[in-house]
Amino acid sequence: MLGGLGKLAAEGLAHRTEKATEEAVHAVEEVVKEVVGHAKEAGEKAVEEALKKAQESGGKVVKEVTETVTNTVTNAVTHAAEGLGNLGQ
């Protein structure tokens, strides 16, 4: 009789242990999902910020190049006009 009780107790303990393990695994899965979600959000924000900064920098470069080209062309036209004016004198 005691052997049967011991076996029953062992089976009950094994069942409770298995159940606790499943719950622990489930809890860890949830934590991992949450951590991955936060990491994904942080990564997306970092990429978004990097793209935004690249666009801002690109915009500044385009503006600077445009100004440089405009000034260079204006100076060349002015110089050419002055040269043509000097030829007429």
C-alpha positions as CSV (number, residue, x, y, z in Angstrom):
1,M,0.0,0.0,0.0
2,L,2.7,2.4,0.8
3,G,4.4,1.6,-2.4
4,G,1.3,2.7,-4.3
5,L,1.1,5.9,-2.3
6,G,4.7,6.6,-3.1
7,K,4.1,6.0,-6.7
8,L,1.0,8.3,-6.7
9,A,3.0,11.0,-4.9
10,A,5.8,10.8,-7.4
11,E,3.4,11.0,-10.3
12,G,1.7,14.0,-8.8
13,L,5.1,15.7,-8.2
14,A,6.1,14.9,-11.7
15,H,2.9,16.4,-13.1
16,R,3.2,19.5,-11.0
17,T,6.8,19.9,-12.1
18,E,5.9,19.5,-15.7
19,K,3.1,22.0,-15.3
20,A,5.4,24.5,-13.6
21,T,8.1,24.0,-16.3
22,E,5.5,24.7,-19.0
23,E,4.4,27.9,-17.2
24,A,8.0,29.0,-16.8
25,V,8.7,28.3,-20.5
26,H,5.6,30.3,-21.5
27,A,6.6,33.2,-19.2
28,V,10.1,33.2,-20.8
29,E,8.6,33.2,-24.3
30,E,6.5,36.2,-23.4
31,V,9.5,38.1,-22.0
32,V,11.5,37.2,-25.1
33,K,8.7,38.4,-27.4
34,E,8.5,41.7,-25.4
35,V,12.2,42.2,-25.5
36,V,12.3,41.5,-29.3
37,G,9.4,43.9,-29.8
38,H,11.3,46.6,-27.9
39,A,14.5,45.9,-29.8
40,K,12.6,46.1,-33.1
41,E,11.0,49.4,-32.1
42,A,14.4,50.8,-31.1
43,G,16.0,49.6,-34.3
44,E,13.2,51.1,-36.4
45,K,13.6,54.4,-34.6
46,A,17.3,54.4,-35.1
47,V,17.0,53.7,-38.8
48,E,14.3,56.4,-39.1
49,E,16.6,58.9,-37.3
50,A,19.6,58.0,-39.4
51,L,17.5,58.4,-42.6
52,K,16.2,61.7,-41.4
53,K,19.7,63.0,-40.6
54,A,20.9,61.7,-44.0
55,Q,18.1,63.5,-45.8
56,E,18.9,66.7,-43.8
57,S,22.6,66.4,-44.7
58,G,21.8,65.7,-48.3
59,G,19.5,68.7,-48.4
60,K,22.3,70.9,-47.1
61,V,24.8,69.5,-49.6
62,V,22.4,70.1,-52.5
63,K,21.8,73.6,-51.3
64,E,25.5,74.3,-51.0
65,V,26.3,72.8,-54.4
66,T,23.4,74.8,-56.0
67,E,24.8,78.0,-54.4
68,T,28.3,77.2,-55.6
69,V,27.2,76.4,-59.1
70,T,25.0,79.5,-59.2
71,N,27.9,81.7,-58.0
72,T,30.4,80.1,-60.4
73,V,28.0,80.6,-63.4
74,T,27.2,84.1,-62.4
75,N,30.9,85.0,-62.0
76,A,31.7,83.4,-65.4
77,V,28.9,85.3,-67.1
78,T,29.8,88.5,-65.4
79,H,33.5,88.0,-66.4
80,A,32.5,87.2,-70.0
81,A,30.3,90.3,-70.2
82,E,33.1,92.5,-68.8
83,G,35.5,90.9,-71.4
84,L,33.0,91.6,-74.2
85,G,32.5,95.2,-72.9
86,N,36.3,95.7,-72.9
87,L,36.5,94.5,-76.5
88,G,34.1,97.1,-77.6
89,Q,36.2,100.0,-76.2
